[in-house]
Each structure stands twice: as structure tokens, then as C-alpha cells.
Amino acid sequence: MGLQPGLCAVVSLVVEPGDTAVALQTGDVPVLATPRLIRLAEEATLRAVEGKLDQGTTSVGYRVQVDHLAPVPVGDRVRAEAVLEAVEGRRLTFRVSLTDERGLVGAGRITRVIVERDRFMERARGN
């Protein structure tokens, strides 16, 4: 594996009506929903390690600790950056930050665990 602290990636999103708290039924205001903010941050973590995992393995979500600090209205762009902070065995810890044109929108840590893809899917099916 080519995993090492410092790997990073950035992804962005222009907020659309389907990304809002209203659309995702997590609130009644038409701004970026927290689950969509977290999804964008997780996408950045995946991109940071893309091509760095051994064949037949993948990473799965384990822990999400993200504070949603500011609203982002429809039409604005939000940018998520993930930096791999630590590799501890199979556990990958990322620092994530999300910003828009006004500043910090969200920040925290996301932990993912490396698993063998086939074995993981067998377990998911109850085999």
C-alpha cells in the first residue's frame, strides 16, 4: 500500500435544491443539508486514497465527527478537503474541512477502515 499521512484531495459541489435540508427531510430551510455536507467530505476522503489501497481491498466508513458551522444557500459552491492524518493498521483518520466563498462551513475528522472487499460483502449478506 502507498498509504502515508499527508495524502489529500479536494472535491466541490454547487448546492442544488436536491442537496438541501428540505429535500433530504432533515430540516425546513433551503440550505445545504448536513448529511450532504458529510457525503461531500467522505467523497474527499475516498479520493485522497484512490489508487493507494491493495488490490481486493476498499475502505469503509467507521466514524464521522464533523461540525456543520455555517449555512450554504442554493447556488453557492462548497469545497471539501480531506487530509490523511494517521494510518494505524487498517484504520485511516482524515482531517476534513469544508469552505465556501465566505469561509469555513464545516470541520472535523472522518475515520475509515480498510477491509477485504469480498469478505466484507459476504459478511454483509450474512454468510
N, C-alpha and C positions, 0 to 999 in steps of 0.2 A: 504494500500500500504506500502511496505517496502522500499520506496524511501528515500534516505538520501544522502547528499553530501558525497563524498569520494568513492562512488561505482565506480569501474573501470574495464576495460577489455583491453586485448591486442589481436590483430589479426595480421597475417602476410601473405605475398604474395611473391612468387618468380615471378619476372616480366617475362612474356612470350610475344612473338610477338603480340598477340591479345590485350595486355594491353598498347600498345604504342600509341603515338600521331599519328603516321602514320596510324595504324589500326583503330583508333577511329576518324580519319579525323579532328584532332584538331591541327595538325602541320605536319611538314615534317621531323622530326627526330625520330629515333627508340629508344626512351626512354619512361619511364612511363608517360602516359598522365595525365594531371591534373584532368579530370573527373574520371579516375580510382583511383587516389590518394584520391580524395574526397569520392568515393564509399567505399574504404577501411576504411577511418576514420568514415564514417557513420555506417559501419558494427560494428566497435568497440563500438560506442555509443549504438547500439541496444543490443549488448552482455552485456554491463555494467548494463543494467536494466532488462535483461532477467529474467523472473520469479518474478519480483518485482511489476508488474502492476496488477491492479484489473482485475478479470475475465471480459471478454467482452470489454476490452479497449486495445488500442495499442498506439504507438507514431508515429507521422508523422513529416517529415522534415518541418521546419519553416524558418530557416536562416542558411546559411553556410558562414563563414568568415575564409577562410583558405588561407594562403600564401604558394605557391609552391616555395621552396627556392633552390632546387638543383636537377639536373637530376639523374635518376636511370636507368642504362642500363639493357637490357635484360639479364636474368640470375642472377641478384642480388636480394637479399631478402630485402623487405621493411616491417617495423613493425609499426603498428598504435596503439597508446594507447589513450584511452578516459577516462577521469575522470569527474564524475558528480560534477560540481561546485556549482550549485544552483538549488533548487526546489522552484519555485514561482507559487503557484496554479497549473495549468496544464502545465506550461512551465518548461522545463528541459534544463539547459545550461551546456554544456560539454566543457572542455578544451581538445584539441586534439594535439598530437604531432606524427610525423612520422619520422622514422630514418632508415638509412641503415648502413652498416658497416663503412662508412666514417663519419657519424654524422647526424645532423638534415636535413631532406628533406622537411618537411612541418610543419606548426603550425598554430593554430587558435582556433576558437570556433564554435561549432555547437549547434543550439537550436532546440529542438523538442517539440511538443505539444501533450499532452495526449488527445485522443479522444475516444468516444464510437464507436467501430468498425462498428456495423450495421448502426447507424445513419450517420456515415461518408460515408459509401458506398451508402446509399440512396441518400445523397446529391451529391455524385459523378455521380450518374445515373440521376440526375435532378428530383428526386422525392420529 
